[in-house]
């Protein structure tokens, strides 16, 4: 069933800090993305894990790429331990 098109207008929105391992570079994160002023930030390893947390916590992360590579390795080890052969990206 198609109910037709809907037009939505968003005002006074800000882009959130968003890091995606394998896509976002450390340089882009440091120079631009990590400085965004939204109240929430997201760090993601596609197909494995995603963290959403208050942006002020970003101050505690010195190397976001290394952190998310660690989480990627951890999730790969977990999947192997749990007997998962394939990681599904939904």
N, C-alpha and C positions, 0 to 999 in steps of 0.2 A: 504494500500500500504506500503510495506517495502522497504526502500531505502538502507538497509544494515547497517552495523556497522560503527561507527565513533570513532576514537581514539582521545582523547583530553589530552594534557599535560598541567598542570598548574605549573608554576614556581614562586618562591618568594611570595607565598601566606601565609597569616597568618590566624589563626583561630580567629574568632570574639568572644567577650564575649556574651554568650547566656544563659539566665536563663529561665527554664520552671518550673512553679509552679507544685508541685507534683512529679517532677522528679529530679530536681537539689536541692541539700541540701545547706543550708546556709554555712556549713563548706567548701564544694567543691567550692562554689562561692568565699568565702573569700580567701581560700588557693591557688586556681588555676585559675578558670574560669574568675573571675572579673579582673584579672591582665593581661589578654591578650591584646596585643598592636594594634589590628586592629582599624581602624578609626571609625567603627560603632559598636554599641551594640544592642542586642535585648532582650527584656523582654516579656515573653508570659504567658498568662493564656489560656491553650488549649481550643479551642472551644468558647472562649469569646473575647479576645482582645490581641493584640500584639503591642508593641512599638519598633520602630527602631529610634535610635538617636545617636548623636556623643558620642563616648566612654568617652571623657573627662568629660561628665556630670555624669558619675558613681560616681565621688567623692562626689556628693551631696546626695547619697543614703547610709544611714547607716545600714538599714536592708531590703534587697531586698525581703526576704520572706514575711515580714509583709506588705511591700508596695504592692506586688502582691496579697496577700490575701485580702487587702483592695479593690483593683480593681476587684477581683473576686466577692466580696460581692456587690460592686457597680453595676457590670454588671448583677448579679442575680436580684437585685432590679429593675434595668431598664427593664429587660426582663419581670418580673412580672408586672410592671407598664404598659408595652406595650402590655400585654396579650399573651406573648409567653409562651407556656407550656413546650416546649422542646427546648434545645439548640443543634443545629446540629454541629457536628464536621466534617468539610470537609477536 
